[in-house]
Amino acid sequence: MNAHAPPSGGLTRPAVPAAVRRARWAVSLIFFLNGASFCAIMPRYPQLVDTIGLSNTAFGLAIGLGPLGGLLSGLFAARLMGGFGSARVAVAAQIIASTSHLLVYTAGSWWWLALSLALAAAADAITDISMNSHGMRVERRYRRSIMNSYHGWWSLGAVVGGLFGAAAAQLGLPLWGQGIIGLLLFGALAAGSFRFLLPGHDAAERASAPGTAGPSAASAGEVPADASPHGLRIAGMSLHALALVSALGMVLVFAGSTEDAGSTWGALFMTETFGAAPFLAGMAFVAMQGAQTIGRFTGDAVVDRLGDRATARLGALVGMTGMSFALLMPSPAMAVIGFAAAGWGVATLFPAALRAADELPGVPPGVGITVVGWFARLGFFLTPPLVGALADAMTLRYALWMVPVYALGIMLFSGVLSTRDRNAAA
């Protein structure tokens, strides 16, 4: 029997050392804080738009320019992790992100909003790549999939942050006050998590002896190694490997664009279309993240049974159907259901694509995650201005028909994901 094989049938799972279990909870906390700290801002977007006096196009452009910071900083994530380790980079970048969020809350002009969002996105990109990289170190020690649960904690953090922001908006808490609370609370918790993360080099688990770590990703299982090390290589990858990583990245372009529909436009859609009160307006985003949370905490079991590809396509179908009904029969309740369906539909895509990219043969450690994460931010960069311009031209209800289009893109590019389940592959 393969020493790395996942448990099946009546076999018990191998014991996990206490230090590794603590590292898992520490990584989960960083994911939670990363989701909560920024997503607490989302329900306050209508207030920021009114305070600054922005059109949908101007607001979408500010949101879209923000990820430029992530696109640029993400290019240096692998180098930073190589020099300082994913643990240090994840914690430091999350503290910087929480600090930059205060600038978003206090934005008084379009330029201030755009620049503060760019700084926040730059810190978030490095946090995202490094916490996923460290999470995969822990996953290899577990010798089974736990990546979806990490992203479940991110979504749970997003729900908590969204509820906090919606309640603060309803109660009239000043934007600057919410920013200070977030900085002190989220920054302190991030700093406290560092002592529980794994020590050592980030490549330790890849080269460890049998019984310490093993492959966990069904989504990388069908990708063949490069036949030859010769030929043109970009960032240490052959053109074949780069094409596979790019296809995984396109999955996240459409998944990220779907998430952006709820985070950037959910509250504004509820406000503009139905005249919803601040707390109810925030429920579009909360519903998306709440459904995504459920999808991620249950995602490992679903992917084990169906494989990443079938799970992705099923999710895309659910999201497309739910959002289409919400736009065809608009009401506050249907809108909440539609955003929830879209959130559940993309729940497993980020873990699947990041894991697959990290385990591709011939791709240097950290590079696959960096490239795929860069693609995801490309979606966050391109779609907000597009949706904002469409909203000003046709109303936000019609602009959000882009969400079913994103689902079609997921169906197209999800072919790069695996069809195999882990137990069958063992």
C-alpha positions as CSV (number, residue, x, y, z in Angstrom):
1,M,0.0,0.0,0.0
2,N,1.2,3.5,-0.8
3,A,2.4,5.2,2.4
4,H,0.9,8.4,1.1
5,A,-2.5,7.1,0.2
6,P,-5.4,8.8,1.8
7,P,-7.5,6.6,4.2
8,S,-10.4,4.7,2.8
9,G,-13.0,2.3,4.0
10,G,-12.4,1.4,7.6
11,L,-8.8,2.6,7.8
12,T,-8.1,5.3,10.4
13,R,-6.3,8.4,9.5
14,P,-2.7,8.7,10.6
15,A,-2.1,10.6,13.8
16,V,-1.2,14.3,13.3
17,P,1.4,15.8,15.6
18,A,0.0,18.5,18.0
19,A,2.4,21.2,16.5
20,V,1.0,20.5,13.0
21,R,-2.6,20.8,14.3
22,R,-1.7,24.1,16.0
23,A,-0.2,25.3,12.7
24,R,-3.4,24.4,10.9
25,W,-5.5,26.5,13.3
26,A,-2.9,29.4,13.0
27,V,-3.2,29.3,9.2
28,S,-7.0,29.1,9.5
29,L,-6.9,32.2,11.7
30,I,-4.9,34.2,9.1
31,F,-7.4,33.1,6.4
32,F,-10.3,34.2,8.7
33,L,-8.6,37.6,9.4
34,N,-7.9,38.2,5.8
35,G,-11.5,37.7,4.9
36,A,-13.0,39.6,7.8
37,S,-10.7,42.7,7.7
38,F,-11.4,43.7,4.1
39,C,-15.0,42.4,3.8
40,A,-16.1,44.6,6.7
41,I,-15.6,47.4,4.2
42,M,-18.1,46.1,1.6
43,P,-21.3,47.1,3.3
44,R,-20.0,50.6,3.7
45,Y,-19.5,51.1,-0.1
46,P,-22.8,52.9,-0.5
47,Q,-21.8,55.4,2.1
48,L,-18.4,55.9,0.5
49,V,-20.0,56.4,-2.9
50,D,-22.4,59.0,-1.4
51,T,-19.8,60.8,0.7
52,I,-17.3,61.2,-2.2
53,G,-20.1,61.7,-4.8
54,L,-19.2,58.9,-7.3
55,S,-21.0,57.5,-10.3
56,N,-21.1,53.7,-10.8
57,T,-18.5,54.1,-13.5
58,A,-16.1,56.1,-11.3
59,F,-16.7,53.8,-8.4
60,G,-16.1,50.7,-10.5
61,L,-12.9,52.3,-11.9
62,A,-11.6,52.9,-8.4
63,I,-12.4,49.3,-7.4
64,G,-10.8,48.0,-10.6
65,L,-7.6,50.1,-10.3
66,G,-7.2,48.8,-6.8
67,P,-6.0,45.3,-7.8
68,L,-3.2,46.9,-9.8
69,G,-1.4,47.0,-6.5
70,G,-2.0,43.2,-6.2
71,L,-0.9,42.5,-9.7
72,L,2.4,44.3,-9.1
73,S,3.1,43.1,-5.6
74,G,2.1,39.5,-6.4
75,L,5.1,39.3,-8.8
76,F,7.4,39.6,-5.8
77,A,5.6,37.1,-3.5
78,A,7.7,34.1,-4.4
79,R,10.9,36.0,-3.9
80,L,9.8,37.3,-0.5
81,M,8.8,33.8,0.7
82,G,12.1,32.5,-0.5
83,G,13.9,35.1,1.6
84,F,11.8,35.3,4.7
85,G,9.5,32.2,4.6
86,S,5.8,32.0,4.0
87,A,5.0,32.3,7.8
88,R,6.7,35.6,8.3
89,V,5.5,37.1,5.0
90,A,1.8,36.0,5.6
91,V,1.7,37.6,9.1
92,A,3.5,40.8,8.2
93,A,1.5,41.3,5.0
94,Q,-1.8,40.8,6.9
95,I,-0.9,43.5,9.4
96,I,0.0,45.9,6.6
97,A,-3.3,45.1,5.0
98,S,-5.3,45.8,8.1
99,T,-3.4,49.1,8.4
100,S,-4.2,50.1,4.8
101,H,-7.9,49.4,5.3
102,L,-8.0,52.4,7.6
103,L,-7.1,54.6,4.6
104,V,-10.0,53.1,2.6
105,Y,-12.4,54.0,5.4
106,T,-11.2,57.6,5.5
107,A,-11.1,58.2,1.7
108,G,-12.4,61.6,0.9
109,S,-11.8,61.7,-2.9
110,W,-11.6,59.4,-5.9
111,W,-7.8,59.4,-5.9
112,W,-7.6,58.7,-2.2
113,L,-10.0,55.8,-2.6
114,A,-8.2,54.3,-5.6
115,L,-4.7,54.6,-4.1
116,S,-5.8,53.2,-0.7
117,L,-7.5,50.3,-2.4
118,A,-4.3,49.7,-4.4
119,L,-2.2,49.6,-1.3
120,A,-4.7,47.2,0.4
121,A,-4.7,45.0,-2.7
122,A,-0.9,44.9,-2.7
123,A,-0.8,43.7,0.9
124,D,-3.7,41.3,0.3
125,A,-2.0,39.7,-2.7
126,I,1.1,38.8,-0.8
127,T,-0.9,37.7,2.2
128,D,-3.1,35.5,-0.1
129,I,-0.2,33.8,-1.8
130,S,1.9,33.3,1.3
131,M,-0.9,32.0,3.6
132,N,-1.9,29.5,0.8
133,S,1.7,28.4,0.4
134,H,2.0,27.8,4.2
135,G,-1.4,26.1,4.3
136,M,-0.1,23.6,1.7
137,R,2.9,22.9,3.9
138,V,0.5,21.9,6.7
139,E,-1.7,20.0,4.3
140,R,1.3,17.8,3.2
141,R,1.9,16.9,6.8
142,Y,-1.7,16.0,7.2
143,R,-1.5,13.8,4.1
144,R,-5.1,14.6,3.1
145,S,-7.0,17.5,1.7
146,I,-7.6,20.4,4.1
147,M,-7.3,23.3,1.7
148,N,-11.0,23.8,1.3
149,S,-11.4,24.2,5.0
150,Y,-8.8,27.1,5.0
151,H,-10.9,28.9,2.4
152,G,-13.9,28.1,4.4
153,W,-12.4,30.0,7.3
154,W,-11.7,32.9,4.8
155,S,-15.4,32.9,3.8
156,L,-16.5,32.7,7.5
157,G,-14.3,35.7,8.2
158,A,-15.9,37.4,5.2
159,V,-19.4,36.7,6.6
160,V,-18.4,38.0,10.1
161,G,-16.7,41.1,8.6
162,G,-19.8,41.7,6.4
163,L,-22.2,41.4,9.3
164,F,-19.9,43.7,11.3
165,G,-19.9,46.3,8.5
166,A,-23.6,46.0,7.9
167,A,-24.4,46.5,11.6
168,A,-22.0,49.4,11.8
169,A,-23.7,51.0,8.8
170,Q,-27.1,50.6,10.3
171,L,-26.0,52.0,13.7
172,G,-24.2,54.9,12.1
173,L,-20.7,54.1,13.3
174,P,-18.3,56.5,11.7
175,L,-16.2,55.0,8.9
176,W,-13.0,56.0,10.7
177,G,-14.1,54.4,13.9
178,Q,-14.8,51.1,12.1
179,G,-11.3,51.3,10.6
180,I,-9.6,51.8,13.9
181,I,-11.4,48.9,15.5
182,G,-10.4,46.7,12.6
183,L,-6.8,47.7,12.7
184,L,-6.4,47.0,16.4
185,L,-8.4,43.8,16.5
186,F,-7.3,42.1,13.3
187,G,-3.7,43.3,13.5
188,A,-3.2,42.0,17.0
189,L,-4.7,38.6,16.2
190,A,-2.5,38.2,13.1
191,A,0.6,39.0,15.1
192,G,-0.4,36.4,17.7
193,S,-0.7,33.6,15.2
194,F,3.0,33.7,14.1
195,R,4.3,31.6,17.0
196,F,2.1,28.6,16.0
197,L,3.1,28.4,12.3
198,L,5.5,25.8,11.0
199,P,9.2,26.6,11.3
200,G,11.8,25.8,8.7
201,H,12.1,26.2,4.9
202,D,9.0,26.2,2.8
203,A,10.3,23.3,0.7
204,A,10.8,21.0,3.7
205,E,7.7,19.0,3.3
206,R,8.3,18.4,-0.5
207,A,11.6,16.6,0.3
208,S,10.6,14.9,3.5
209,A,10.8,11.2,4.1
210,P,7.8,9.0,3.6
211,G,5.3,9.2,6.4
212,T,5.9,12.9,6.9
213,A,4.1,14.4,4.0
214,G,2.5,13.3,0.9
215,P,0.7,14.5,-2.2
216,S,-2.8,15.6,-1.5
217,A,-4.1,17.2,-4.7
218,A,-6.3,15.2,-7.0
219,S,-6.4,18.3,-9.2
220,A,-2.8,17.9,-10.1
221,G,-2.9,14.2,-10.5
222,E,-3.5,14.0,-14.2
223,V,-0.9,16.6,-15.2
224,P,2.1,14.9,-16.9
225,A,5.6,15.9,-16.1
226,D,7.6,17.7,-18.8
227,A,9.3,15.2,-21.0
228,S,12.5,17.2,-21.3
229,P,14.0,20.0,-19.2
230,H,15.3,21.7,-22.4
231,G,13.7,24.5,-24.4
232,L,12.4,27.9,-23.5
233,R,11.5,28.4,-19.9
234,I,9.7,31.3,-18.2
235,A,10.0,31.8,-14.5
236,G,11.5,28.3,-14.3
237,M,8.5,26.8,-16.2
238,S,8.4,25.2,-19.7
239,L,5.8,26.6,-22.1
240,H,3.7,23.5,-21.5
241,A,3.6,24.1,-17.7
242,L,3.0,27.8,-18.2
243,A,0.0,27.0,-20.4
244,L,-1.5,24.7,-17.7
245,V,-0.9,27.3,-15.0
246,S,-2.4,30.0,-17.2
247,A,-5.5,27.8,-17.8
248,L,-5.8,27.3,-14.0
249,G,-5.5,31.1,-13.7
250,M,-8.4,31.7,-16.1
251,V,-10.6,29.5,-13.8
252,L,-9.8,32.0,-11.0
253,V,-10.4,35.0,-13.3
254,F,-14.0,34.0,-13.6
255,A,-14.3,32.8,-10.0
256,G,-12.9,36.1,-8.8
257,S,-15.1,38.1,-11.1
258,T,-18.1,36.2,-9.6
259,E,-17.0,37.0,-6.1
260,D,-16.5,40.7,-7.1
261,A,-20.2,40.8,-8.2
262,G,-21.2,40.3,-4.6
263,S,-18.5,42.2,-2.8
264,T,-18.4,45.3,-5.0
265,W,-22.0,45.5,-6.4
266,G,-24.2,43.5,-4.0
267,A,-25.0,46.3,-1.5
268,L,-25.3,48.9,-4.3
269,F,-27.7,46.6,-6.3
270,M,-29.9,46.1,-3.2
271,T,-29.9,49.9,-2.6
272,E,-30.4,51.1,-6.2
273,T,-32.9,48.4,-7.3
274,F,-35.0,48.0,-4.1
275,G,-34.2,51.0,-1.9
276,A,-33.0,48.5,0.8
277,A,-32.0,49.7,4.2
278,P,-28.2,49.6,5.0
279,F,-28.3,46.3,6.9
280,L,-30.6,44.5,4.3
281,A,-28.3,45.9,1.5
282,G,-25.4,44.2,3.1
283,M,-27.1,40.8,3.1
284,A,-26.4,40.3,-0.7
285,F,-22.7,40.1,0.1
286,V,-23.3,38.1,3.4
287,A,-25.5,35.6,1.5
288,M,-22.8,35.0,-1.1
289,Q,-20.1,34.6,1.5
290,G,-22.3,32.5,3.8
291,A,-23.1,30.0,1.0
292,Q,-19.4,30.0,0.0
293,T,-18.5,29.2,3.6
294,I,-20.8,26.2,3.6
295,G,-19.5,25.1,0.2
296,R,-15.9,25.3,1.4
297,F,-16.3,23.5,4.7
298,T,-18.0,20.7,2.9
299,G,-15.9,21.0,-0.3
300,D,-13.2,18.5,0.6
301,A,-15.7,15.7,0.9
302,V,-17.5,16.7,-2.4
303,V,-14.2,16.9,-4.3
304,D,-13.1,13.6,-2.9
305,R,-16.2,12.0,-4.4
306,L,-16.7,14.0,-7.7
307,G,-13.2,15.3,-8.5
308,D,-12.3,19.0,-9.0
309,R,-13.6,19.2,-12.6
310,A,-17.1,17.9,-12.0
311,T,-17.4,19.9,-8.8
312,A,-16.4,23.1,-10.7
313,R,-18.9,22.5,-13.5
314,L,-21.7,21.6,-11.1
315,G,-21.0,24.8,-9.1
316,A,-21.0,26.9,-12.3
317,L,-24.4,25.5,-13.3
318,V,-25.9,26.2,-9.9
319,G,-24.5,29.8,-9.8
320,M,-25.6,30.5,-13.4
321,T,-29.2,29.2,-12.6
322,G,-29.6,31.0,-9.3
323,M,-28.3,34.4,-10.5
324,S,-30.4,34.2,-13.7
325,F,-33.6,33.7,-11.8
326,A,-32.6,36.5,-9.4
327,L,-32.2,38.9,-12.4
328,L,-35.3,37.7,-14.3
329,M,-37.6,37.9,-11.2
330,P,-36.0,40.7,-9.2
331,S,-36.9,41.0,-5.5
332,P,-34.8,41.4,-2.3
333,A,-35.4,37.7,-1.4
334,M,-34.5,36.4,-4.9
335,A,-31.4,38.7,-5.0
336,V,-30.2,37.2,-1.8
337,I,-30.8,33.6,-3.1
338,G,-29.1,34.5,-6.4
339,F,-26.0,35.8,-4.8
340,A,-25.9,32.8,-2.4
341,A,-26.1,30.4,-5.4
342,A,-23.2,32.2,-7.1
343,G,-21.1,32.0,-3.9
344,W,-21.7,28.3,-3.5
345,G,-20.9,27.7,-7.1
346,V,-17.4,29.1,-6.9
347,A,-16.6,27.8,-3.4
348,T,-14.0,25.2,-4.2
349,L,-12.4,26.8,-7.2
350,F,-9.7,28.9,-5.4
351,P,-8.4,25.9,-3.3
352,A,-8.5,23.6,-6.4
353,A,-6.7,25.9,-8.7
354,L,-4.1,27.0,-6.2
355,R,-3.3,23.4,-5.1
356,A,-3.1,22.2,-8.6
357,A,-0.7,25.0,-9.6
358,D,1.5,24.3,-6.6
359,E,1.9,20.6,-7.4
360,L,2.4,20.8,-11.1
361,P,5.6,18.9,-12.1
362,G,8.4,21.2,-13.3
363,V,7.0,24.3,-11.5
364,P,9.3,25.8,-8.9
365,P,7.9,26.1,-5.3
366,G,5.7,29.2,-4.9
367,V,5.8,30.1,-8.6
368,G,2.6,28.3,-9.6
369,I,0.6,29.8,-6.7
370,T,2.0,33.3,-7.6
371,V,1.1,33.1,-11.2
372,V,-2.4,31.7,-10.6
373,G,-3.0,34.3,-7.9
374,W,-1.9,37.0,-10.3
375,F,-4.5,35.8,-12.8
376,A,-7.2,36.0,-10.1
377,R,-6.3,39.6,-9.5
378,L,-6.5,40.3,-13.2
379,G,-10.2,39.4,-13.0
380,F,-10.6,41.8,-10.0
381,F,-8.9,44.5,-12.0
382,L,-10.9,44.1,-15.3
383,T,-14.5,43.4,-14.2
384,P,-15.4,46.2,-11.8
385,P,-14.9,49.0,-14.4
386,L,-16.8,46.9,-17.0
387,V,-19.7,46.2,-14.7
388,G,-19.8,49.9,-13.6
389,A,-19.9,51.2,-17.2
390,L,-22.6,48.7,-18.1
391,A,-24.6,49.8,-15.0
392,D,-24.5,53.4,-15.9
393,A,-25.5,52.6,-19.5
394,M,-28.2,50.0,-18.7
395,T,-28.8,49.8,-14.9
396,L,-27.0,47.5,-12.5
397,R,-29.6,44.8,-12.8
398,Y,-28.7,44.3,-16.5
399,A,-24.9,44.7,-15.8
400,L,-25.0,41.8,-13.4
401,W,-25.9,39.4,-16.3
402,M,-22.1,39.2,-16.5
403,V,-22.3,36.7,-13.6
404,P,-23.9,33.9,-15.8
405,V,-21.3,34.7,-18.4
406,Y,-18.6,34.1,-15.8
407,A,-20.1,30.7,-15.2
408,L,-19.7,29.8,-18.8
409,G,-16.0,30.8,-18.6
410,I,-15.6,28.5,-15.6
411,M,-17.2,25.6,-17.5
412,L,-14.8,26.2,-20.4
413,F,-11.5,26.4,-18.5
414,S,-12.3,23.8,-15.7
415,G,-11.3,21.1,-18.1
416,V,-7.7,21.6,-16.8
417,L,-8.9,20.3,-13.4
418,S,-8.8,16.6,-12.5
419,T,-11.6,14.2,-12.9
420,R,-10.2,11.8,-10.3
421,D,-11.2,11.4,-6.7
422,R,-8.4,11.0,-4.2
423,N,-9.5,7.6,-2.9
424,A,-9.7,6.1,-6.3
425,A,-6.3,7.5,-7.2
426,A,-4.6,6.1,-4.1
